[in-house]
Amino acid sequence: MYDAPGPVPDFDFRPPGEARLVQASRWPRQIAYVAEHSAFYRALWRGRTPPATLDAIAEMPFSDKEMLRADQAAHGPFGSYLASDSSRINRIHRTSGTTGVAMNIALSRADALLTAAVGGRALRASGLGPGHRVVHTLNYQLWMGGLTDHMNLEATGATVIPYGVGNTDRLIHTIRELGITAISCTPSYPAVLERVLAEKFPGVKPRDLGLKLGLFGGEAGLDNLDFRRRLEETWGFQVRNANYGVSDVMSLFAGQCELSNDLHFMGGDAMFAELVDGDAPLPWADGTTGELVLTHLSKECQPLVRFRSGDVITLTGTGRCACGRWTPRLRVVGRADDMVVVRGLNVFPTAVAAVVNGFQELSGEYRIVLPHGGPYDRLPIEAELAEGQSQSAPLTESIERAFKSVIGATAEVTLLAPHSLPRTEGKTRRVFRPKA
Ligand SMILES: [Zn+2]
């Protein structure tokens, strides 16, 4: 039986050398456990013995979400990457993900405790702790954002009220009656609360609820500084982006501290992080942008090795933060699937959208249709005209100039007739690549 090592106390305040020693000491046991008990990784490694030290981790092949999905489909319900006996599973979550195929996530007792310790560490840095009463309003049904994030909130020492979704009227009463001081919710939820307050609680302003801290996660939007400022002014609370995680690896392992706008990576005793560009390792240094690849250093049920998160991040700080913590800071810049490299410049749809939205002649709908597998020296963009607008060469040129000055890349813009692009519910696909 595997005795998964637990959290290291005050790990976030330990300097990099000390943190690295913790990681190096955890690797041999963890990788030997994976090699012995994970049929998935044994098959992936094809008889190759994992390296004895963490320094040589780049010798091992990557794993990714597609592989896990296929493995769970073939070896349900937990996949052949379940390394423990199924009787060791203490908690099961299901996540739907963006493609709609549910994944089963299994946690042992040790996995659950380590998850809560790391999540609690991140939330403490965001300002939550003893003396706070925090209401958790994410969905508790199956999803990790519910119960597991509840346990993360509890790990800070705060008093946690398990509310879940819906019934906003009663939530407002509950906040007032219990003297709740913090809320954990999605970035879009305050607007719902504001509407219900205006409709059913005449004279009560958002600020009157007395919330001091807003912990947000589960949706994009918080990188928009105007949006954050408006929330802080309306509600009188501190806004923190406090819930970044990768569902197959760990529910919540990064969040903003009180003194930095970037996210502290708090899971260094639970996992080893790498940055890669395609298959090539990148230096772990300030300013590096690459896909985040994670390897569990302590995980009993579904340990992962060199797992591609699909998230592209920029490492923004590896020294000591003003808050006193040494844990590295990062910014999530987009999904690797959506990134297009144009003459060495990483371009994400969010940047394209910002340019497109600056033109009232355009509807805001656009797509990037890549003609071949690359490399690209220009960005091919199809942008849809707004109602009543028509094609014109000067408009095309002025959009192309805007791309050059805002993004720095040369764009080749094609204008499409109004309403010619399909509208989809949920996440719209923006980048189209030729079939391999
Ligand atoms: Zn900090």
Boltz pocket constraint, residues with backbone or C-beta under 6 A from the ligand:
constraints:
  - pocket:
      binder: B
      contacts: [[A, 257], [A, 258], [A, 259], [A, 260], [A, 264], [A, 321], [A, 322], [A, 323], [A, 324], [A, 325]]
      max_distance: 6.0
